[in-house]
């Protein structure tokens, strides 16, 4: 059994939505956790109000109240790759995340995530990721370690004043191979389209309508039938770069979601998704210093 070292938090909705008890809410909120598991966690005192008072199975639903609980799984997968702290000051940690390691707890992953690793390594407890990076993607992740300055760093992402550059490897399409017969590198594309949730909901797809995503993509190197691409997302939709490469007819190598969702299987550590969050550049909103960070990781297919 793997149990989280720190409690997770969930705010009860402002609308009771038909829930009579907190137990009923938890069963509906987390349908993949069996009701008897919640019953046992509640009996063990692992579910409580933010102020510290444990709940019972009969505790009535209380709108907008903050609830704490401990994530736990029977068997937690191990990710056999190391992370690295590239930079740390009194406000920030910049970490290099390996492929397959989630940034935060979720699903089968409780303690085997980058956030938990950093807490254990640094001894700090108030660490918050400032942006998302898929479990399948490797590279740079920024964390706030100072609640007083956190909003200023969040604004880098919400205001799009941070420059993010990725690398990807993909097989070249027939059209691009033909284009290379008459044109020289780099080849460049500006991709704008609309991304919406698909089915199942953890994947997305491109649909008709007003664009809500934008990326700049360049093919910078060619090696046989493969290409090395530089990607700059100008918006932050989930799986945006994976979908934008797919829209060019060149899905990222070893992508288990696109163009076709693969059957669920154990992590294929020998063939990670060939997508890397390579560089981050921004003006520090507190110190005014211009930061430029580069991942030390490499894409294995290149």
N, C-alpha and C positions, 0 to 999 in steps of 0.2 A: 504494500500500500504506500503510495506517495501522497503526502499531504503538504499543502502550501504552508510556507513559514509565516506568511502574513495573511490576514483576512482580506477577501475581496468585498466590494461594496456594491449594492444595487439600490436605487431609489424606487420606492413603490409609486406607481402612477397616481396622478392627482385624481383621476377617476377610478372608482373601485372596480368598474367593468365587470360586475357580477361576482367578484371574489368575496366570500364571507370570511375567510381566514388567510393568514400569511402562508400557511401550508398550501392552500389551493393556488395561490399566486405563484409560489415556487414551482409547483408541478406544471403549471401552464407556461411559465417563463422558460423553464429548462426541460422540455419534453423528452430529451434523451437521457435524463436522470430518472430512474425508477422511483415512484412514490415511496417505496419502502426504504430507499436510500436516504431520502429527505427525512423520513420518520426517525431513522437511526441517528442522523446528524443532529436533529433537533433534540432527541433524547440524550445525546452525548454533550449537549451544550455548545455545539459548533455553529449555531445560528442565533444571532442576538441583535438587538437594536444598537445603533451607533453609540448610544450612551452607556452600553455595557449590559443591559438587562436581557437575559436569555428569553427566547420565546418558547411556547409550547405548541403542540399540534392544534390547540384550540384558540391560540392568540388571534384576535380579530384583525382583519385587514385595516391598516391605518394609512390613508392616502398621503403621499408625498414624504413619508417617513423613510429614513435611511437605515438599511438593513445590512448586516455584516455576516459573511459565511466563509467557510474554508473550502477551497477546491481540493478534491482528492480523487485519485484514480487508482485502480487495482495495479495496473502495470504501466509505468511511464516509459516511453521510448527514450533511448539515449542517443544523443547526436555526437558522433565521434570526431568532431572538429572543434578547434579552439577559436575563441573570440580574442580580440585585442583592444585595449584602450589606447587610442592614438593621441588623445589630448584630454586634459582635465584642468579646470580652474574652479573658482568658488561658485560658478554659475552653471557650467556645462561639463558634460562628458561626451566625447566623440568616440564611438566604438565601431570596430570593424566586425560585422556579423557574418559568420559562415553560412553557406547554403544549409537548408533544412532546419535551422534553428529559429523558432518563432521569437518575435520581439517580446510579446507579453503572454501570460498564461491563456490557455484556451484548449478545449477538447481534451485530448489525452495528455497535453503538456501542462504541468503544474510548476515544477521547479526547474525543468530543463527548458528554460527560455532565457533570452539575453537579459531581460530585466532582473530576473532572480539571480543569474550569474553575477551581474554587476553589484547587486546588493550584498551578495556573499563576499565578493572580492574587495569591495571598498568599505564595507561596514556601514554604509549610508542606507537609510530607510526611505527617505523622501526623494525617490528618483522617478521621473515621469518622462516617457518618450514624447518627443515634440512632433513626430510625424510617423507615418506607417511605412513598413517595408514587408512585403510578403515573406512567408516562411521559405518559399522556394528561391527567393532572391537573396544574393549576398551583397555585402558592402556597408556603406556608411550609414549610421543612425545617430542622431543627436538626442541627448537626454538633458533635461533640466534637473539640477540638484538643489536649486534655491527657489523656494516658493515666492520670495519677494520680487524676483526678476523674471519669473516664469512667463507672465503675460507678454513681456517685451519680446521674448524669443518665439512664443507662439505666433506673434504678429508677423514674424519673418515669413511664415508659411501662409497665413491667411491673407497677407498683403502681397504675396508673391514677389518678395524682395530678396529671395535667396535663389542662387543659381544651382541647379542640380544637373549633373551629367552622368549618364549611364553608358555602359558598354554591353553589346549583345553579339552573339554569333548565330548566324542562320545560313541555311543552304540558299544559294542564289537561285532566283526564279529564271525561267527561260527568257523572259522579257528583259531582265536586267543583264543577263549574259549577252544578249543581242545588243543592248545599249552600250555595253563596254567595248564592243567592236569598233565603235565610232567615237566614243567619248572617254575622257580620262577621269580618274578619281580626283576629288570626291564626287559621288552622285548624291544629290540632296532632294529631300521631300519635305513638304509642309503638310501635315495631316490634321484635318479638322473634321470631326463627325460627332454623332450623338451616341453615347454609351448608356445603356440601361441594364437593369437586372434581368437575368435569364432564368431558366429552370434547369437544374436546381439553382437556388438563389446565391450560392457562393461563386457562381460564374456570371459573367456579363456578356453582352453582345452588342453589336453596332446596329442601330435602327435608323429609319428615316426620321427627319425632323431637325430642328434647330441644333446646331453644334453646341455641345457642352464639354468638349475635350479638344486639346490641341497639343501637338508634339512636333518638334523639328528632328528629322532623322537624316543621318549622313552615312553612306557607305565609304569607309576610309581605307580599308585594305582588303585584298582578295588573296585567297590561298586555295588553289584548286577550285572546287565547287562551293567553297564556303566564303562568307564575307564577315568582316568585323565592322560593326556599326556603332556609331556614336548617336545617342538619343538624348534629347533635352525635352522633358515634359514641361509644358507651360501651364497645365492644369493638373489636378491630382486625382483623377478617377481611378477606382480599383481596377487593376489589371490593364490600365490604359496602354502602357508600352507594348504589352503582349498582344493586345487587340490591334494596335496601330501597325505593328509588324505583320500581323496576320492580314490586315487590309491591303498591304503591299504584295501579298502573295508569298511572304517569306516568314513563316512562323518561327519564333525563337527555338533554337535547338533544344531538344529534351523537354519541351513543354507538355505536361500531362493534362492540361486543360484545353488547349487550343492547338489545332483547329477542332479536335475531337476529344471530349472528356474520356480519359482512360479509366478502366476498371480500378477500383480501390485496391491498393497493394502496399506492402511495406516500402519505406523510403529506398529509392535506388541510389545509394551513396556514390556509385561509380559514374553515374550519368546525371549530374545536377543540371537544373535549368541554366542555360548559358546567358544569364542576365546579372549584371553587377552594377550596383550604385557606386560609381567610380570617384566622382568629385563633388564637393560642396564648396561654394564660395558665398560669403556674405559679409556685410559690415556689422560688427558686433554692436547691438543696440545699447549696451551698457558702457563699454570701453571706447567705442568708435574705431577699434582696430579692424582692419580688413583680414578676415580669416580665409584660408584656402586649404582644404583638406583633401587628401587622395587616399583611396583604399590601397592597402598593401596586397590584396588578394588578386588572383589571376583567374581568368576563365580557362578551364582545363581543355576545352576543345580548340584552343587557339595556340 
